[in-house]
Amino acid sequence: MAERDDTKALLTKRTVEMAAIFMIGDGMLGILQPRRHVTLWQSETAPAALVRFFEGRPRLRRAYGVLQLGAGLALAAAQKRR
């Protein structure tokens, strides 16, 4: 049973790490190339509809990118403490 718990804990840590990596990468692209990044994700699907908010607002997308970057780094740093 302990082995199963260890495997579950490791998978959880990896999932959290992947989320942090996504947030950091998406945040950096949003900071460095906000117009291109928003244009790439434009679509009629529901998840992509969230991107519409940033159309024509590169400064706002950059600000959101800074928040994503900070949150991703905080999430990764929290992993170290566990």
N, C-alpha and C positions, 0 to 999 in steps of 0.2 A: 504494500500500500504506500509506503514511503517513496518508492521509486515513481509511482504514478503521480504523487503530489509534487515531486521534484520536476517531473516532465511538464506538468501543468503550470508550475511556477515559471519554468524556463520559457514555455510558449507565451505566457502572459508578458514576460519581460521583452521577448522578441517582438510581440505585437505592439507594445508601448514604444519600443525603439523604432519600429517601422513608422508609426504615427509621427514620432518626433522628426524622423528623416523627411517624411513627406511635408510636414509643416515648414521645416527649415528650407527645403528646396523650393517649395511653392512660394514661400515668402521672399526668397532671394530673387526668383524670376519676376515676381510682382514688383519688387523694388527696382530691379535693373531694366526690365523690359515690360512695363505695365500695359502698354497698348497692344503689343504683339501677344502677350500672354492672355489678355482678355479676349482678343479676336480669335485666338485658337480655340477657346472653350465656348464660344457662342454657339448656341443650338436651341432648338425648340423643346428639348427634353427638360423635365422638371429640375434635375440637379444643376444643369447648366443655366437655368433661369436665374440662379443666384448671381451669376456673372454679369447679367444685364445691368445690375445696380452700378457696376464700375465702368460701363461704356461711357466714353468721353470724359472720364474723371481719373486721369492718370495719377494725380496727387493723392486722391483718396485710395487708389489701389496701392500706391507706394506706402501710405500710412498703414493700411491693412497688412501689407507685406512685413512691415516692421513688427506689428503685433504678432503675426504668424511666426516670424523668426524668433522673437523673444519667447513666445509660448513653447515653441519646439525645443529651444535650448533649455528652458526651465524643465520641461518634461524629461529631456535626456539627463539633465543634472540630477533630477530626483531619482532616476534609476541608479545612479552611483551610490546614493545614500541607503538604498534598500539592501 
